[in-house]
Amino acid sequence: MTTTSRLIAPLLLLLATPLAALESISVEQHNISDVIVVDGTVEAINKATLTAQTQGRVTAIHFDVDDYVEAGELVLELENREQKSRVSQASAGMEEAQAAEQEASKNFARVEELVQSGTLSRADFDRSKAALDTSRARAKQAAANLDQARQQLSYTQIVAPYPGILTDRFVEVGELATPGKPLVAGLSLDRIRVTATVPQRHVDAVRRQQSLTVILDNGERLQSDQVTVFPYAESGSHSFRIRAELDAAVEGIYPGMFARVELVTGERQALVIPQAALLRNQELTAVYVLDDKDQPRLTQVRTGRTLDNGIEILSGLRVGTRIAANAAEVLGQ
């Protein structure tokens, strides 16, 4: 006796006595979506490595790896005596230029009055006006120098560009930081997305759908209609990268996690029955087909995808076949 026969035999014995009227349904075809499932990776949209923009030794590190940082908080400080000195020099130059501009403005006003009264010549007026223009230009240059010095000073204060978690630290206190040297890295949990690759033959269908479903390890399904399909294929695999933004408010989803991505590629017709009509017993998957006298007969079937409205049946049933709506009800009689 085969394994399937041994599984079916006890179930057939349950039907030896007459059964009360069973609720039945007719097997029907439904339009279902054709889908493919590809591997994806969850990642943070906002992630960055903060680098030094000026030279200086690290004097303080206020946050370490795995610490949460608010936007604008001071993460790391560099030695800034040289930068402060430049700010002081630029500030003094600014004050000097402003004083010279004020003096030139007053002198121009006096010359203008004397020219109008005929005491001074037009040449005196032109020289005074040129001196005023020169002093104003020097004041603007001094203001620019001060802004630049302050900007350089701000480079010694490394602040968080957005709220998030530090993931790496590349320096220690006392270490010399030079322009371009990585200091810390972090990411934000406020915006999350999933990335995956799609075979070339399916990419046009994905572009048309502009939606996908992300399936987490716990079975939770997340929908996204913010799908971006990259406009070029990867040279090695000839597949296309896609990414979709997810709702970061969902619990249990973090950057770096593995996820399955379900993509709709078309539609087709299939036989679908309610899950309650299906009997699963070890290796046996079957339904109870009702004959003309409403007597159930155990019939093995092969199933496909689990859908929102039931189970897809690949073989073992035909359209119009009457089956018991609830397999457990048959077993209970």
C-alpha positions in Angstrom: 0.0 0.0 0.0 1.4 3.4 -1.0 1.9 6.3 1.5 -1.1 8.2 0.0 -3.3 5.1 0.2 -2.5 4.7 3.9 -3.4 8.3 4.5 -6.6 8.2 2.6 -7.9 4.9 4.0 -8.7 6.1 7.6 -10.4 9.2 6.1 -12.6 7.0 3.9 -13.7 5.0 6.9 -15.1 8.1 8.5 -17.6 8.3 5.6 -19.0 4.8 6.1 -22.1 6.1 7.8 -24.7 8.4 6.1 -23.9 12.1 6.4 -26.2 15.0 7.0 -26.6 17.6 4.2 -23.3 19.3 3.6 -22.8 22.9 2.6 -21.3 22.8 -0.9 -19.8 25.2 -3.4 -19.0 25.0 -7.1 -15.5 25.3 -8.2 -15.1 28.5 -10.2 -12.4 30.3 -12.2 -11.1 33.6 -10.9 -8.8 36.3 -12.4 -5.6 36.2 -10.4 -2.3 38.1 -10.7 0.8 36.4 -12.0 3.6 37.2 -9.6 7.3 36.6 -9.2 9.2 36.7 -5.9 12.7 38.1 -5.7 15.1 38.6 -2.9 15.4 42.2 -1.5 17.3 44.1 1.2 15.9 46.7 3.5 18.0 49.9 3.7 17.8 53.4 5.1 17.2 56.2 2.6 19.2 58.7 4.7 22.6 57.4 5.5 25.9 59.3 5.4 29.5 59.2 6.3 30.6 62.5 7.9 34.2 63.5 6.8 36.5 66.2 7.9 36.4 69.5 5.9 39.4 71.1 7.7 42.5 69.9 9.5 42.7 69.5 13.2 43.1 66.9 16.0 40.0 65.3 17.5 39.4 66.9 20.9 36.0 65.4 21.8 33.6 62.6 20.7 30.2 63.1 22.2 28.4 60.0 20.7 29.5 56.5 20.0 28.3 53.6 17.8 24.6 52.7 18.4 23.9 56.0 20.0 20.8 57.9 18.9 21.5 61.5 17.7 19.0 64.3 17.1 19.4 66.5 14.1 21.9 69.4 14.7 23.4 67.8 17.8 27.2 68.1 18.2 28.8 64.7 17.5 32.5 65.4 17.4 34.9 68.4 17.8 38.2 69.2 16.3 40.9 71.5 17.6 40.0 75.0 16.5 42.6 77.5 17.8 43.9 78.3 14.3 40.3 78.7 13.0 39.4 81.0 15.9 42.5 83.1 15.3 41.5 83.5 11.7 38.0 84.6 12.7 39.5 87.2 15.1 41.7 88.5 12.3 38.9 88.6 9.8 36.6 90.3 12.4 39.3 93.0 13.0 39.7 93.5 9.2 36.0 93.9 8.9 35.9 96.6 11.6 38.8 98.4 10.0 37.1 98.3 6.5 33.8 99.5 8.0 35.5 102.4 9.7 37.3 103.4 6.5 34.0 103.2 4.6 32.3 105.5 7.1 35.1 108.0 6.9 35.1 107.9 3.1 31.3 108.4 3.1 31.5 111.5 5.4 34.3 112.9 3.2 32.3 112.3 0.1 29.3 114.2 1.6 31.5 117.2 2.4 33.1 117.2 -1.1 29.7 117.0 -2.7 28.5 120.1 -0.9 31.6 122.0 -1.8 31.3 121.0 -5.4 27.7 122.2 -5.5 28.8 125.5 -4.0 31.6 125.9 -6.6 34.4 125.7 -4.0 35.8 122.4 -5.4 36.1 121.1 -8.9 34.5 118.2 -10.5 37.8 116.3 -10.4 37.8 116.6 -6.6 34.2 115.1 -6.6 35.3 112.2 -8.9 38.3 111.4 -6.6 36.1 111.4 -3.5 33.5 109.2 -5.2 36.3 106.7 -6.3 37.6 106.6 -2.7 34.1 105.9 -1.4 33.6 103.1 -3.9 37.0 101.6 -3.1 36.2 101.6 0.7 32.8 100.0 0.1 34.5 97.2 -2.0 37.0 96.6 0.7 34.2 96.4 3.3 32.5 93.7 1.2 35.7 91.8 0.8 36.3 92.0 4.6 32.8 90.7 5.2 33.4 87.8 2.8 36.7 87.0 4.6 34.9 86.9 7.9 32.2 84.6 6.5 34.8 82.3 5.2 36.7 82.3 8.5 33.5 81.5 10.4 32.7 78.7 7.9 36.1 77.2 8.5 35.5 77.4 12.3 32.2 75.6 11.9 34.0 72.8 10.2 35.5 71.9 13.5 32.1 71.2 14.9 30.7 68.0 13.4 26.9 68.0 13.8 24.3 65.4 12.8 22.5 66.4 9.5 19.4 64.4 10.5 18.1 62.3 13.4 19.5 58.8 13.4 21.8 56.2 14.8 25.6 56.1 14.6 26.7 52.9 12.9 30.5 53.5 12.7 33.3 55.6 14.2 36.6 55.9 12.4 38.7 58.1 14.7 39.8 58.4 18.3 40.4 61.4 20.5 43.8 62.9 19.7 43.9 61.6 16.2 44.7 64.1 13.4 41.8 64.6 11.0 42.5 65.9 7.5 40.1 67.1 4.8 38.3 64.1 3.4 39.0 61.7 6.3 35.9 59.8 7.4 35.0 60.5 11.0 31.6 58.9 11.8 28.8 57.2 9.8 25.1 56.9 10.6 21.7 56.3 9.2 18.1 57.5 9.9 15.2 55.1 10.7 12.7 57.7 9.6 12.7 56.7 5.9 13.1 53.1 4.9 13.1 51.4 1.4 13.7 48.0 -0.1 16.0 47.3 -3.0 16.0 44.2 -5.3 16.8 43.1 -8.8 14.3 42.0 -11.4 15.0 39.7 -14.5 15.1 41.6 -17.8 12.0 39.8 -19.1 9.8 41.1 -16.3 11.0 44.7 -16.0 8.4 46.2 -18.4 5.6 44.6 -16.4 7.0 46.0 -13.2 7.2 49.5 -14.7 3.5 49.3 -15.7 2.4 48.1 -12.3 4.4 50.6 -10.2 3.6 48.7 -7.1 4.9 45.8 -5.1 4.5 43.8 -1.9 7.3 43.2 0.6 7.1 40.0 2.6 8.9 40.0 5.9 10.3 36.9 7.7 7.3 36.9 10.1 4.9 36.7 7.1 3.8 40.4 7.3 3.0 41.9 3.9 3.8 45.6 3.3 2.5 47.4 0.2 4.3 50.1 -1.7 3.3 52.2 -4.7 6.4 54.3 -4.7 8.5 52.1 -6.9 11.5 53.2 -8.9 12.9 51.1 -11.7 16.5 51.9 -12.7 16.7 52.9 -16.4 19.6 50.5 -17.1 20.5 46.9 -16.6 23.5 45.6 -14.7 26.1 44.4 -17.2 26.8 41.1 -15.5 23.4 39.7 -14.8 21.3 41.8 -17.3 18.8 42.4 -14.5 17.3 45.7 -13.4 17.5 47.2 -10.0 14.3 48.4 -8.3 13.6 50.2 -5.1 10.5 51.1 -3.2 9.9 53.3 -0.2 8.2 51.6 2.8 6.3 52.9 5.8 8.9 53.3 8.5 6.2 53.3 11.2 5.8 49.5 10.8 7.5 47.7 13.7 10.1 45.1 13.2 11.6 46.4 10.0 15.2 47.6 10.1 18.0 48.5 7.6 20.0 45.4 6.5 17.2 43.0 6.9 16.4 40.4 4.2 13.0 40.5 2.6 11.1 38.9 -0.2 9.7 41.2 -2.9 6.5 40.1 -4.7 6.0 41.7 -8.1 2.9 41.5 -10.3 3.8 40.6 -13.9 0.3 40.0 -15.4 -3.1 38.3 -14.9 -4.5 34.9 -15.7 -7.5 32.7 -14.8 -7.2 29.9 -12.2 -9.4 27.7 -10.1 -9.7 29.0 -6.6 -11.4 27.4 -3.6 -11.8 28.6 0.0 -9.1 27.5 2.4 -11.7 25.8 4.6 -12.5 23.4 1.8 -9.0 22.0 1.7 -7.9 19.1 3.8 -4.3 18.7 4.7 -3.1 15.6 6.5 0.7 15.1 6.4 1.5 14.5 2.8 -2.1 14.5 1.7 -3.8 17.6 0.2 -7.4 16.9 -0.8 -11.0 18.1 -1.0 -14.3 16.3 -0.7 -16.1 16.1 -4.0 -19.8 15.6 -3.8 -21.6 13.2 -6.1 -25.2 13.3 -7.3 -26.4 12.1 -4.0 -24.3 14.6 -2.1 -22.0 11.9 -0.8 -18.4 13.2 -0.3 -15.5 11.5 -2.1 -12.0 12.4 -1.0 -10.1 13.7 -4.1 -6.4 14.6 -4.0 -5.5 18.0 -5.5 -2.3 19.9 -6.2 -2.3 23.5 -4.9 -0.6 26.6 -6.0 -0.4 30.1 -4.4 -2.2 31.2 -1.3 -4.4 34.1 -2.3 -6.5 36.7 -0.4 -9.7 34.9 -1.4 -8.5 31.3 -1.1 -6.2 28.6 -2.5 -5.2 28.2 -6.2 -5.8 24.7 -7.5 -3.4 23.5 -10.1 -4.8 20.0 -10.8 -7.4 17.6 -9.5 -10.6 19.7 -10.0 -12.6 21.1 -12.9 -14.8 24.1 -13.3 -18.3 23.4 -12.0 -17.3 20.5 -9.7 -19.2 20.6 -6.4 -17.1 20.2 -3.3 -17.8 20.4 0.4 -17.3 24.0 1.6 -15.7 22.9 4.9 -13.6 19.8 5.0 -13.6 19.9 8.8 -17.4 19.6 8.8 -17.2 16.4 6.8 -14.7 14.9 9.2 -16.9 15.9 12.1 -19.9 14.0 11.0 
